Amino acid sequence: MKKKSIIELLKLYLWTLSYFKPFLLLTLIYIACGGVMIWGELMIPRRMGYLIDYILPTRNMYELSNQIIYLFGIVLVILLVKVVYNFLEQLISNKIVRNQQIDLMNKLYELGFSYYERVSTGKILSMFENAVRETQLTYTFLFPHFVYALAQFLVPSIILLSNQPKFFWAAMIGNIIYIVLNRTANKKILHYLDIETKAAQVSQQSFYDVITAKKEVTAMASQEWLIEKTMSDFNSFRVPRMWSIFWRHFRFTTVGFTLTVSIVLFYMFGLNLIKSGQLLFGEFIGYSFLMGISSRGFSVFFYIIPAQLQTLSYAKYLHEFIGLQPDIKEVSNQNKTLMSLDDIEFRNVSFSYNAGKKVIDNVSFKIPLGKRIAFVGESGCGKSTLLKLIGRFYDVEEGLIEIGNENIKNLGLKELRNNFGYVFQDTFLFNISIRDNIRFGKPDAKDEDIINAAKMAGAHEFIKETENGYDTLAGERGQRLSGGQKQRISIARLFLRNPEVILLDEATSALDNITESYIKRAIDKLSENRTVIAVAHRLSTIMQYDHIIYLKDGSISEEGTYDELMNRRGDFYEFALKGGKNEE
């Protein structure tokens, strides 16, 4: 392995271990418990050797009883400390795992929309499912046992070297054979693990597609094609996984062989020393225990090293993910509190995705406080992008956006977005109760506030008719409810949230006319005395708006009231005619 690779691995390992830092005191107590356990393991063979060599020959029952009580006390101490040791191991690892998961979830929400446009859901799921699970082995098993096994090997080895070096080398010959036999195994494991790690992401994405594309696949009768493709992707993961497991098991089989070699050599040396009178039988028994402890520590220690390298290959994905810089950065001198909203103004704003063609090109307009404004235009003209820029889900490339003469880049993201309320075309509902789906708009809301919000959104009546009322589960992504019902729950969230600015992204485009009228009335009630910014598909929903901006190829083509634009008979007029005569 190259020096650079070793340094990178070391940095990665130190980053992984950095999660122990908040629990340093607990970790030190945990290590101290391990030290007490090793002390007890070393004291047992010493006392047993003394018992065999000096107590049993004298037949002194009183001294024999004392020694047995002493041994029993050591065993009791080991057992009691081991209880604390195991408890601390679980406590520390669970706390670390929790912190790491929180860091990962926070990072998910830190990253901008562009990250999710580049990275598939399957890859993200694979990272959380596989990389997190494997990395967490460091905290739940590998690092704790690494320290313990190292001490188990070093302390008895020092005692053996100081008193009977031959016994130490008897143990080491078996250990060296273990290392030699496992060099090939470790290389194979790392090779197949690298393939397995990458293939896991592809396989996870395929299984995600199988679940989420069920309707489309059934409708197209393409089950066989998708199953064949999915199994092909799974095999690319399964085969290297099978070989990596095979070579891991091979390592275990070598432990018994190498231990047998060490035991044979130990007995050869030991019996010769006893025969020559250089070693007492009790001492021989004691050293056999020490050699067993040393060999066990060595085998565990050298099992953990390659296992830790395997884990680090997964930890690398988490480290890189947590190290990602969000597209939207908050400046250090930002105004954390936005006391009240004011006029929203775009000044010569331009924006493009991935440095491509400009989606928004030199756009300027002003949205007065408390007014209703709508963006209209053909598909792909930049309407929804403007909403994303207002919420600062993307940053402008040129120009600036101001709220009350303050650049939104100088405002805290959380404080800025807390003043906004969104209604999207496709409302997302969690697979929890309808009550909690509404409470999502304001987590500390009381039940009476939730019911009141539902009534204002026109959702109370249909909620009461569901099987369990407000406690009815919405189903995955709200599949147990109709599109109109989901939209009314979304609007109920906003009534509960009580935002100063409402952003509507084609909120009624997928609804039938009757449902649209319900939603329109709810939105009109919600819009009273608030700034409303809408992306409109159906012009009937915005006829009474204060101002309409017609976008064409990312630029403002026309703007004015509905009547003004219709009378002008320009681009907006042509768009309205194509949209249906009922729009006039």
N, C-alpha and C positions, 0 to 999 in steps of 0.2 A: 504494500500500500504506500502511495506517495506521501511525502511529508505534508504537502498541502491538504491532501484528503484527511490525514490524521488530525491536523489542526482544525479543519472544518468539523470533523466528527466530535472533537473535544468541545468546540464551541456549542455545537448542537446539544451535546450531553449536558453541558453546564446550564444551557437554557432550560432543558427539561428538568434539571434538578432545582432550578431557581424557584419552582413552585413550592419547595419545602420552606422557603425563607419566612413566610408569615407564621409558620408553625415550628420555628427553630427550637424553642424551649421543649415542646412536646417531643421533637425529634431527638434532642439530647437525652431526655429521660428514657426514650425508647432505646437508644444506643446503650445507655447505662444498664438497662434491664438485660440487654443482650450480653453485656460484659459480666453481669452477675451469673447468668445462665452458663456461660463458658467457664467461669471460675468454678461453679458447681460441678460441671462435667470433668474438669481437671482434678478436682479434689477427690472425686469418687475412686478413680484408679489408684491414687496415692494412698488413700486410707485402706483400700482393699489389699494392696501390697503389704502395707504395715501389718494389717490384720493376719494375713496368711503367714508372713515371715516371723512375726514377733509375738503375736497373741495366741494363735492356735497351738503352737508347740508347747507353750507353758500351761495350757488348759486352765488359764485363769478366767473363770466364768464372769467374775465381776468386771474385769477389763474388757472381756468379750462383749458383755452387755453394753458397756459404755460406747464401744466402737460401733456397735450395731445402731444404738440410738443416735450416735453422731452421723452415721451414714443416712439413717432415716431422716434426720433433720436437714441434711444437705438436699436430699431428694425432695422433701417438702418445700424447702425454699425455692428450688428450681421450678416446681409445679406452680407455686403461688406467683412467682415472678413471671413465669410463662403466660399465666392468665392475663396479667397486666400488659405483658409484651404483645400478646395477640390482640388485646383490646386497643392498645395504642396504634398498632399496625393498621387495623381497620379504621380507626378514628382519623388518623393522619391521611391515609390514602383516600378516604371518602371526602375529606375536606379539600384535598388537593384536586381530586377529580371534579368536585363541584366548582371550584374556582376556575379550573381550566375550561369547563363547559360554559361557564358564564362569560369568560374571555372570548370564546369562539362565537357565542351567540351575539355578544356585543359587537364583535367585528363584522358579523353578517349584516347587522343593521347600520354599521358605520360606512360600509362600502356603498358606492353610488350605484345607480341603475345600470351603468355601463358594465359593471362586473357581471351582473346576472344576464346581460345580453351576450357576454363572451363565454361564460362558463355554464355548462348544462346542469340541470337540477340533479341528474344522476351522479355527476362528479362530486357535487356538494354532499349528497347523501352518502356516497362512498367514503368521503373524508370523515364524516361524522360517525358512520357505522363501523368502518374498518380502522382508519387511522387513529381515531380517538380510542377505540377499544385496545388496540395493540400498544399505543403509547402509554396508556394507563397501567399496563403491566409493570412499567418502571416503578410506579408508586405502590402498587399492591403486592408485588413480588420481587422484582429483579433487584432494585437498589437495597431494600432491607436485607435480603438474603445475600447480596454481594458483600455487604459490610460484615455480616455475621459469619459467612463462609470464609472470608479473608482472615478474620480473627481465629476461627476454628483451625485453619491451616497454620498460621504463623506461630501462635503461642505454643501448641504441642511440638511443632518442628524445632523451635528454639530449645525446648526442654530436652528433646531427643538429641539434638546436636551437642548440647552441653554435657550430656551424660552417656549416651550410647549412639554415636554417630552412625554405626552400622545399621541400626534400626531406621534411622532417618533415610539413609540411602536405599534401604529395602523398600520403603514407601515411595521414594522418589523415582526408582526405576519403573515401577508400575505407573506412576503418574506421567513420566516422560513417554512411555509407550502409549498412554491415553492421548497425549497431545499429538503424537505422530499420527496415530490412527485417525484422529479427528480433523486433521488439517484438510484432507480432501473433503470430508463431510461438511465442514464449515464453508468451504468455497462453493460447494454444490448448493448448500442451503441459501447463501447470499445470492447466488446466480438465479435460482428459481424464485426466490423471494422478490427480486427486482421485477421479474416478469409478472409474478402474481400480483404485486402491488398495482402495476399499471393496468393489468387486465381486469382487476376488481372494479375499477371505475367504469370501464366499458360495460361489464356485466351488470353493474348496478343500474346504469342508465337503461339497459335493455329491459330489465325487470320493471323499472319505473314506467317505461313505455307500455309494457304489457298491461299494467294496471290502469294507467290514465287514458290509454287509447282504446279501451274496451268497446265503447259504442261504435267508434269508427271502424274498428277491425271486424266486429260482428256484422255491421251493415255492409261492408265490402266483401264479406266471406273470405277474409285473408288470414284466418287463424293459422293455417298450416305454414304459410310463408313466415309469419311473425314468430311462431314457435320454433321453426327451423333456424331462423336468424338468431333468436334469443339463446337457443341451446348451443349454437356455434360460438357465440360470445361467451357463454358460460364455460364451454370446454376450454377456451383460451385461458380461463382462470383456473378451472378445475385440475387440468393436467399439471401445470407447475406447482399448484397447491399440493397435489398428491405426492410429487417428487420431493418437495421441501419437507413434508411430513415424514416421508420414508427416511430421508437422511437425518432428521431429528431423532427418530427412533433408533437409527443405527448408532448414534452417539450413546444412547442408553445401554445398548447391548455391549459396548466396549467397556463400560464401567465394571461389570461383573468379571470380565476377563482380566483386566489390569489389576483389579483388587485381588484376584486369585494369585497372580504372579507375585504381588507384594507380600501376601500372607505366606506363600511357600518360602520366599527368601527370608522373611522374618523368623519363621520357625527354624530354618536351617541355622541362621546366626544365633538365635536365642538358645536352642538346645545345646549347641557347642559351648556357649558361654556358661550355661548351667553345669554341663558336664565338667568343664575345666574349673568350676568353683568361682568364676568371676561374676556370677549373677545368681541371686536367690530366686526361688520359684515365684514368690509373691511379687518381686520386682518385675519378673517376666510378664506376669498377668497385668500388672499396672502399665507396663510399656505397650502391651498389646492393645489396651484401651486407647492409649495416647496415639498409637499408630493408626488405629481405626478412625479416631476423631480427625487426625491430620489428613488422612486419605479422603474421608468424606468431605471435609472442608475444601480440599483441592479439587475434587471432581465437581462439586457444586459450583465452586468459583469459576472453573474453566467451562462449565456448562452455561453459566450466566453471561460470560463475555460475548460469545457469538449470539446468544439469545438477545442480549442488549443491542448488539449491532443490527439484528433483525428489527427490533423495535424502533431503533433510530431511523431506519429506512422509512418507517411510517411517520415518525415524529417530524421528519423533514418537511412533510406536506403541511403539518400543523404550524410549524415554525414559519414556513414561507407564507402561509395564509395569514397568520397573525401579524406578520411583518408587512403585509400589503398596506400601501398608503391609500386612504380614501380619495376619490376624485374631488370631493368637496371638503376643503380644509377650513377650519375656523381660525381666524387670526387671533393673536394673543391679546390685542387691545379691544376685542369685541365688546359691544354693549350687551351684557348678559340679560338685561331685562328690557322688554319692549312694553313700555307703559300703556300705550294705546296706538292703534293703527291710524294711518292718515291716508292721503292720496297715494296711489301706486303709480309710478311713472317708469316707462321704458324709454331710454335715451340711446338712439342709434345702436340698437342691439343686433348682433349677428351671432349665429351659432350653427355648428355642424357636428354630426356624429362621426367620430373616428377621423377627423381632419378631412372629410370628404366634401361633397357639394353642400353649400350652405342651405340648411333647412329654414333658418330665419336669417333674413338679409336686410340689415340696416332699418330695423323697425323702431318707430317712435310713436308713443301714444300715452295718454294719461287716463287713469281710472279714478274719478273723484270718490271720496269717502261716501258710502251709503248709496251709491249708484249701481245699476245693473248693466253689465256690458257682456256682449256675446261675440265669440269668434266663429266665423262661418267660412266655408270654402270646400273645394274638392278634397278628396282623400289624399293625404300626403302633403298638404300645403303648409303644415306646421302648427295647426291649431292646438293639438294636445301638447306639443313641445313648449308652447308659451306657458301653459299651466305648470309644466314641470320646472320651467325657469323661475316662475313666480314662487314656487315652493322650494326653490333652490335644490332640486334633485340633480340638476346640472348647473354648471357655472357658464355664464356668457363668455364668448371668446372676444367679442368687441363690444364697446358701449358699457352701459351699466343699468341696473334696476334699482330704483329708490323707493323707499316708503317714508313719506314725510321728510323728504330731502336727505335721508340717511341711506347710504349704500347698503343693500341687504347683506353684503359680504361682511359688514361690520356688526351684524346682529347674530346672537347665538342661535344656532339651528333649532334647538328645542324650543326656545322662547318664540322664535319666528313661526314655527309650524304649529305651536299650541294655539295660535290665533287663527289658524286655517281649519276649515272642515271640507272634506272631499266627499263627493258622490260620484263613483265611477260607473261606467257602463256595466261592468261585470263585478257585482258586489261579492266580496269574500266573506263567508261566514265560517266560523269554527264549528267543529263537531262537538259543541257543548249546548247547553240550554239556550233557548231564545232570550231568556232573561240576561244571561251572562254575555250573549252576543251584543245586546244593546248596551250593557254595562261597559263593554269594551271602549265605548266613547268617553266614559268617565269612571275609572275603576272604583272610586270611593263613593259612588252614587248609592242612595238608599232605594229600596224597592218601590216606594211611592213615587220617587222621581222617575224611575224607569217606566212605570205604568203611565204616568203623566206624559212622558216623552212619546210613548207608543200611541197614546190617544191623539196627540197633536200631529203625529205622522200618519194617522189613519190606519194604524196597524193593530190597535187594541182588539177590534172585533174579530178579525181572523185568528189572532193569537188565542183568544178565548175558546175558539172552536176546535183548536188542535187537541190531540189526545190528552196532554197534560198541561195545557195552557202555557204559561210562561216557563214551565219546567220541561217542556217538550224539546228533545234534542233536534238540532237543525239538520243533522246529517253531515257527511263529509262535503265540504265546500257549499253547505246549505242545500244539498240535493233533494231534501224532503220538502222544500218550499218552492213555489213558483218564482219566476223572475220578478214579477211585480211585488210579491211578498218580501223577497230579499231586499228590493230597493226601498220598501217602506221601513224595514228594519234598519237599513243604512241611514235613512233620513231620521229615524228615531234616535240613532246614535248622535246625530248632529244636534238635534234638539237638546239632548242631554249634555253634549259638549259645549253648546252655546258659543260657537266661534264668531269672531267679528267679520271674517271673510269666508264666503262659501264658494267653492270651486266645483263646477259641474262638468264632468267629462262625458258628454253624450249619454246623460243619465237615463233617457227614455227611448233611445234609438232602437233597442231590441224588444220593446213592449208593444202590445196591441193598443188600439186607440182607446178602448175603455179603461184599460189599466193605466195608460198614459195620463188620462184625465185625472185619475186618483192621485198619481204621483205629482202631476203638475200642481194640483191644489195644495198638496202637502209642501211642495217646494216653495210655492208662493207664500204660504203661511210662514215658513222658515225664513224666507228672504226679507221679511218686513224689517226695515231700518238697518239692513246689513248691506255690505258690499258683496255683490254677486258677480262672479266671472264664469261664464258658461261656454263650453264648446258645444255647438248645436248641430244636430243632424236634421231634426224636424223644425222647420221654421215657425210652425204654429206655437211652439213653446217659448219663442222669444219676441213675438210681435209687439209686446208691450214694454220691451227693454228700453232703457234710456239711450243706449248707443250700441251699434252693431259695426264690427270691423270685418270686412271681407278680405280674406287672404288669398293670394295667388302666387304660387311658386316661392313662398316664404316671405313675400313682401305685401304691404298693404295696398290693395287695389282701390278699395272704396271704403268709406265709413260715414255713418250717419244713423238716423232713426230708420225704422222699418219703412215707413211711408216715404221718407226722403229717398231712400235707395231704390224703392220700387218705381217712384216717379222719375228717377234719373235714367232708368232703363239701360243700365250698364251691366257689368259682370254679375252683380248680385241679382238683378232682374232675370238674367238668363239662367242663373243657377236655380232660382225659385221656380221658373217654368219647368226645368228638368226635374225638379223635386216633386212636382205634382200641383195641379191647379188648386187643390185645397189649401195650399200654403199661402195663397194670396189673400 
